[in-house]
Amino acid sequence: MELKLRPKEECMFDEISLGEIMLRLDPGDARIKTARSFRVWEGGGEYNVARGLKRCFGLKTSVVTALADNEVGRLVEDFVYQGGVDASLIKWCKYDGIGRTVRNGLNFTERGYGIRGAVGVSDRGNTAASQLKPGDIDWDYIFGTLGVRWLHTGGIFAALSETTAQVVIEAVKAAKKYGTIVSYDLNYRPSLWNDIGGIEKAREVNKEIAKYIDVMIGNEEDFTACLGFEIEGNDENLKELNIDGYFKMIEKAVKVYPNFKAVATTLRTVKTATVNDWSAICWADGKIYRGLELPGLEIYDRVGGGDSFASGLIYGLMETGDPQKAVNYGVAHGALAMTTPGDTSMASLKEVERIVGGAGARVQR
């Protein structure tokens, strides 16, 4: 597989992510509705990828987003600093004192346990990131002057408002202009699209974005909802993905979007909230590459597992160009991320490589 990455020496950043960062309020082992205290983390589907690529894989990354300039926004900034991600591209918006015109997003998330699934309650209306519009970000400066090897963004940010969808399109066009590789996680969330046109609007936006994507990430539901492709004969009652059907669906998609160099999705069979079968597949060069299979994976916190898969996949593609190695890095990193609390990864490259190499969970001394 050949991805024509820009040379490291001409780029300030290996990767940048475009998306919203929220504060995650975590009640720990309790429920949101009965909690008396919360632990605070940062998180966001696109940002989590940049953080994983920095903290686990050692790449130089940055995030393009907007925050209200108040103490909460500066707390988010401090989390970004702790994650090692460059914060110089954040757009700071004047705060009005009460959040009438601009605010920062909150995401209350409980992990789930056994038969009780995880629950997320987001409070992100009128956030600074959702109000970004075309012209707010100087993409020529970012991709042309600074230089970026890889851009990652996704369908969550694109769905925040009509203007954020336009910002994504503006960004991916600029990235292609300067030779930057682009990945995109479809991440379809019906609740985000309902008030701005529903599934029809989701397809309109994502079909335009897809024209500029090199590495597309999404499951069969994402491809159906966002791009209009379906797996023929797929039984919704099956717990596992019809991989042959997925392969045929991707073949159809690639005919429409010949710019796709790779397509990937995680494979998750949910037995309980804390026990999942976990794997992934990657399509590239007309072949399906099956990732590591981790049946009965014990999960501490599943939120962010897919984002950590994406960062492992991206690292593998950037560093090796080998789809098999890349999907294995993705599976291992996603699995490790789900063994710790918070949206973001606490894994190391050494730990990922141990899992890829077949190591178990014996004590390391």
Salt bridges, closest charged atoms under 4 A:
GLU10 OE2 - ARG6 NE 3.06
ASP14 OD1 - LYS8 NZ 2.76
ASP14 OD1 - ARG149 NH1 3.71
GLU20 OE1 - ARG124 NH2 2.81
ASP26 OD2 - ARG24 NH2 3.44
ASP26 OD2 - ARG111 NH2 3.21
ASP29 OD1 - ARG111 NH1 3.75
GLU42 OE2 - ARG51 NE 3.08
ASP69 OD1 - ARG74 NE 3.05
GLU77 OE1 - ARG74 NH1 3.16
GLU110 OE2 - ARG31 NE 2.53
GLU110 OE2 - ARG116 NH1 3.35
ASP123 OD2 - ARG103 NH2 2.98
ASP136 OD1 - LYS133 NZ 3.21
ASP140 OD1 - LYS177 NZ 3.34
GLU204 OE2 - LYS201 NZ 3.60
GLU208 OE1 - LYS211 NZ 2.89
ASP214 OD2 - LYS176 NZ 2.58
ASP214 OD1 - LYS261 NZ 3.51
GLU232 OE2 - LYS252 NZ 2.53
ASP277 OD1 - LYS271 NZ 3.32
GLU293 OE1 - ARG290 NH2 3.93
ASP301 OD2 - ARG24 NH2 2.86
ASP343 OD1 - ARG24 NH1 2.72
